[in-house]
């Protein structure tokens, strides 16, 4: 993978994380009620932003 493509994908990932994940009320609530593991599981398996991040991650490999 070209470094410029990799840098662009990482930039998109960072942008998504900054826009949607930082300060996410749902993540904070799940973390408080059910623990960090449950909140992380929700983000990976059910959150649409998490799914998009996984797509970008697969492209980086």
N, C-alpha and C positions, 0 to 999 in steps of 0.2 A: 504494500500500500504506500502510495506517495505521501511524503510528510505533509504536504499542503492539504490533502484530503483528510488525513488523520487530524490535523490541527483544526480543520473546519468541523469535523464531527465532535471533537472535544469541546469546541466552542458552543455548538448546539446543545450538548449535554449540560454544560455549565449554565447556559442561558435558561434552559428548562428548569434546572434545579433552583436557580436564583428566583425565577418568576413564580414557580408553583410550589416548590417543596420547602423553601425556607419560611418558617413561620406557619406551616400548614396546620390549621386548627384541628382537622380530623386526625392527623398523625399525633399531635400533642394530646388530644383527648384519649385516643386508643392507648397511647403510651402510659398515660396516667391511670386509666381504668384497668387495662389488661396486661400492661408491661411492654417493654421495648420489643420483645420478640414478636408479639402479636401485631404491634404497629408496623414493624418491618415487613412481616408476612402480608399484611393488607396492602402495603405500598407496592410490593412486588407482584402479588397475584391479582389484585382487584382494581387498583388505581390505574386510570388511563394514562396518566403521566408516567407511572412506573413501567407500563407496557412499552411506551415510546422509548424510554431510557434503555430498556432491554433490547429493543430493535437496534438502537445506535451502538450498544455494547457488542452485539453480534457482528456488526459491520466492522468494528475495530479489531476483531480477532483475526 
